């Protein structure tokens, strides 16, 4: 199932349980080469972030171990997720609700990614305590590297 959400000039394409043909159509539509988009065809082993000249690829997991593959371009944000027996489920509605409260023209692909990641991480911070969880996640300067890369795309 493919759902389009539009915020000003930014498009969020949320895809749940895609077929191979649907993934191939998305790859062609957004110029994502096979090597770039092949991760969406299979379950990832770990969270990751890869930077390409024209987009960023991020894999993250929810607290229920739902995998969300994310592709971030200058004016588009693609999420690919599966709801199956070995996959947890993740609900995008809280992110959509937050984005809907903003002026549409202020919602960029980078902001959508940031809000989605905050929704995924927030329950972890609550579980371990905000200060301890924040320090664990942000240790090692990863926040600054991620911000500089995201700023290039949003």
TAURLIN-V755539 format. One record per run of one state. SS is the DSSP state (H for helix, E for strand, L for the rest). FROM is the first residue (numbers start at 1). LEN is the number of residues. If there is no record, write none. Layout:
SS,FROM,LEN + SS,FROM,LEN
//
This chain:
L,1,1 + E,2,6 + L,8,2 + E,10,7 + L,17,3 + H,20,11 + L,31,3 + H,34,8 + L,42,6 + E,48,4 + L,52,4 + E,56,6 + L,62,5 + E,67,6 + L,73,3 + E,76,6 + L,82,11 + H,93,8 + L,101,3 + H,104,3 + L,107,2 + H,109,20 + L,129,1 + H,130,22 + L,152,3
//
